[in-house]
């Protein structure tokens, strides 16, 4: 029976692949070939060129930016096999996915699981079409690694809440339209007193102050809430369920921060190719510095092995109903490897890897320095490495605290 079905299944996939190819030929602007989705990051405004807008709208209309999300909410409604075909065909022509950001990586998947039907119909479609930008209201000055210590308070006023407090490290807060935040609704219980709610960033009483990083950019902000009115309709789940929902969202974030997601797309050219540009090569065209060559090979083997493991782990988690605590393992290893790569990149480039400004440095060299500095934060945000170690010990290895 399985053998008889195989030709039909392959025919369906071939037909869909042809559909994707035709779509790309008709809608992908050649001038965007090889470029990345800058609008999905947290380090710049949301201005688009006409070509970028055209591409985003075309992909958003098909729902292919969120290919496996339900079609009833403007997602693609595709199977995993079809989503893979979209990914493959986009890559063949150098096309990027123009739909992204925190709405796709973290908030959307969480809302699909915990949100009401009205909330999903209101908030998911704009995410699928790339029409809205979300930011995250989690960390506070005294609630970083101990996130449950947060003090931003939402006072119940009948049909709405009044929110007062401060968040920090709000990624892209100065460009965001809305914020998904965890706030305290009950001061008597540390964990069960937390709720998950949605806040308009243009609401009266919301103030954002960008923070300049060591890399010279300002992707993070301090966010202040001064008597901000939040409708009860913006409460996700039940009051007091915020810690459960918030942790689930962090699993999505960690998976995307790790090599299972965002970091994988940041690697760019191989270290070997870059090293050949800056170092001497032998008669065979190989890097003459054998020690450096060995170190690069060792890193590339470990990184690609990690990517394969990450992909398998993510697929297994999805098959079991979504992300899991394995995201902590991916986050811990992936961010450490990305930092190692940045350090090696600086060493390969020598003096050209230490530029901050000046015509003697290329844009790529300057970006690499800033990326190296910014990368120091990856083992902190999204839950520090120490927090991931605790989660791995308790949730993955089954180790418990002994009194």
Buried (B, 14 or more C-beta within 10 A) or exposed (E): EEEEEEEEEEEEBEEBBEBBBEBBEEBBBEEBEEBBBBBBBBBEEBEBEEBBEBBBBBBBEBBBBBBBBBEEBBBBBBBEEBBEBBBEBBEEBEBBBBBBBBBBBBBBBBBBBBBEEEBBEBBBBBBBBBBBBBBBBBBBEEBBEEBBEBBBBBEEEEEBBBBBBBBBBBBBBBBBBBBBBBBBBBEEEBEBBBBBBBBBBEBEBBEBEBBEBEBEBBBBBBBBBEEBBBEEEBBBBEBBBBBBBBBBBBBBBBBBBBBBBBBBEEBBEEBBEBBBEBBEEEEEEEBBBEEBBEBBEEBBEEBEEBBEBBEEBBEEBBEEEBBBBBBBBBBBBBBBBBBBBBEBBBEBBEEBBEBEEEEEBEEEBBEBBBBBBBBEBBBBBBBBBEBBEBBBBBEBEEEEEEE
